[in-house]
């Protein structure tokens, strides 16, 4: 079996080493298959990665081995891989910015299985252009447009596109108020309680991702779990399917899905809204609930 091959991706030569190495041993999925997956979905995933700092979850020995969470660009990364300096307490971090198919192939060869991106983009890193909920954020009632995806795990993420006008503290405050209203409407089913022992069987509404330099799994990114599931944008109608499970969408099924159906999140940026109007509507709903 070849230990090294050269892959030509849009006029960039990318070396793929040990393509036969198993990354998902229970499923027989190799590094080469992971590389090919990211090559196939490049057109779908790159719009959600472009202009956003990336955090890489690397598994050099496959998903049964050690996970390496990497933020800094390694010294051996080629010059054609785009980078961005991101401020942090006490200095900066040089992140990868994945803006071309060759970068996806290169990262897969570096055993980067999972891709996690900022909720803000370059030029406005302190002002998010997405808000993440774990449930439908009152679409219609607040005048916001919501998009849902599987996480590749047990849950769902709901993304709300925003105009990058407010900082993370302000956006997270809005999210907290919206979550509080949802809990007040369904206290037996929902909670914002962080302590697991206090949640019972209620669904936890996790809002902690809505903070500077926090990340979220990118749409169409692979998860390092048995079956190689993929975080998958959905049409809202698909939630009514009783057979919806994380393993329905995998590295071996996603190409067919994309060939048969348009990206449910296409045009997401056109639906960015500011929060002032939504904040007024939310306040009115809260006042009504307490009256």
Residue pairs with C-beta under 8 A, 6 or more apart in sequence:
1 19
1 20
2 19
2 20
3 17
3 18
4 15
4 16
4 17
4 18
5 15
5 16
5 19
6 13
6 14
6 15
6 16
7 13
7 14
7 15
7 16
7 35
7 39
7 105
8 14
9 39
9 100
9 101
9 102
9 105
10 100
10 101
10 102
12 80
12 100
12 102
14 102
14 105
14 106
14 109
15 109
16 31
16 32
16 35
16 105
16 109
17 109
18 31
19 30
19 31
19 32
19 35
20 30
20 31
20 32
21 30
21 31
21 62
22 28
22 29
22 30
22 31
22 62
23 29
23 30
23 31
23 33
23 34
23 59
23 62
23 63
23 111
23 113
24 62
24 63
24 226
24 227
24 228
25 62
25 63
25 64
26 226
27 226
27 227
27 228
29 228
29 251
29 252
31 108
31 109
31 111
33 251
34 108
34 113
34 222
34 228
34 251
35 105
35 108
35 109
37 108
37 222
37 251
37 254
37 255
38 45
38 104
38 105
38 107
38 108
38 222
39 101
39 104
39 105
40 254
40 255
41 220
41 254
41 255
41 258
42 101
42 104
43 101
44 219
44 220
44 258
44 263
45 104
45 115
45 218
45 219
45 220
45 221
46 98
46 99
46 100
46 101
46 104
48 117
48 218
48 219
48 220
48 265
49 97
49 98
49 99
49 115
49 117
49 218
50 97
50 98
50 99
51 97
51 99
51 121
51 122
51 123
52 97
52 117
52 118
52 120
52 121
52 122
53 84
53 86
53 93
53 95
53 96
53 97
53 117
53 118
53 122
53 125
54 95
54 96
54 97
54 98
54 115
54 116
54 117
55 69
55 70
55 71
55 95
55 115
55 116
55 117
55 215
56 68
56 69
56 70
56 71
56 96
56 107
56 110
56 112
56 114
56 115
56 116
57 67
57 68
57 69
57 70
57 112
57 113
57 114
57 115
57 116
57 224
58 67
58 68
58 69
58 70
58 110
58 111
58 112
58 113
59 65
59 66
59 67
59 68
59 111
59 113
59 224
60 66
60 68
60 111
63 113
63 224
63 225
63 226
67 224
70 112
71 93
71 95
72 93
72 94
72 95
73 81
73 83
73 94
73 95
73 96
74 110
77 96
77 106
78 106
80 100
80 102
80 103
81 96
81 103
81 106
82 96
82 97
82 98
82 99
82 100
82 103
83 94
83 95
83 96
83 97
84 94
84 95
84 97
84 122
85 92
85 93
85 94
85 95
86 92
86 93
86 94
86 95
86 125
86 213
87 125
88 213
96 103
96 107
97 122
98 104
98 107
98 115
107 115
113 222
113 223
113 224
114 217
114 221
114 222
114 223
114 224
115 217
115 218
115 221
115 222
116 215
116 216
116 217
116 218
116 221
117 215
117 216
117 218
118 125
118 213
118 214
118 215
119 128
119 129
119 130
119 131
119 132
119 209
119 210
119 214
119 215
119 216
120 126
120 127
120 128
120 129
120 130
120 164
120 168
120 212
121 129
121 164
124 164
125 212
126 167
126 168
126 212
127 164
127 165
127 166
127 167
127 168
128 162
128 164
128 166
128 168
128 171
128 210
129 161
129 162
129 163
129 164
129 272
130 159
130 160
130 161
130 162
130 216
131 137
131 159
131 160
131 162
131 171
131 174
131 175
131 210
132 157
132 158
132 159
132 160
132 175
132 207
132 209
132 210
132 216
133 146
133 157
133 158
133 160
133 175
133 178
133 179
133 205
133 207
134 155
134 156
134 157
134 158
134 203
134 204
134 205
134 206
135 156
135 158
135 182
135 190
135 203
135 205
136 146
136 148
136 158
137 144
137 146
137 158
137 160
137 175
137 178
138 144
138 178
138 181
138 182
138 282
138 285
139 145
139 146
141 281
141 285
142 178
142 278
142 281
142 282
143 273
143 277
143 278
143 281
144 160
144 273
144 278
145 160
145 161
145 271
145 273
146 158
146 159
146 160
147 158
147 159
147 160
147 161
147 233
147 264
147 265
147 268
148 156
148 157
148 158
148 159
148 233
148 234
148 236
148 239
149 156
149 157
149 159
149 219
149 231
149 232
149 233
149 234
149 265
150 156
150 229
150 230
150 231
150 232
150 234
150 244
150 246
150 249
151 157
151 217
151 223
151 231
151 246
152 217
152 221
152 222
152 223
152 225
152 229
152 230
152 231
152 232
152 246
152 249
153 223
153 225
153 229
153 246
154 246
156 234
156 239
157 216
157 217
157 231
159 216
159 265
159 268
161 268
161 269
161 271
161 272
161 273
162 171
162 272
162 273
162 274
162 275
163 272
163 273
163 274
165 274
165 275
166 274
166 275
168 210
168 211
168 212
170 275
171 210
171 275
172 207
172 210
172 211
174 275
174 278
174 279
174 282
175 207
175 210
176 192
176 207
177 282
177 286
178 282
179 192
179 205
179 207
180 192
180 286
181 282
181 285
181 286
181 289
182 190
182 205
183 190
183 191
183 192
183 205
184 289
185 289
188 202
189 202
189 203
190 202
190 203
190 205
191 198
191 199
191 200
191 202
191 203
191 204
191 205
192 204
192 205
192 207
193 199
193 202
193 204
194 204
208 214
209 215
209 216
217 223
217 231
218 231
219 231
219 232
219 233
219 265
220 230
220 231
220 232
220 233
220 254
221 230
221 231
222 228
222 229
222 230
222 251
223 229
223 230
223 231
223 246
225 246
227 246
227 247
227 250
228 250
228 251
228 252
229 246
229 247
229 249
229 250
230 249
230 250
230 251
230 254
232 249
232 254
232 257
233 263
233 264
233 265
234 264
235 264
238 244
249 257
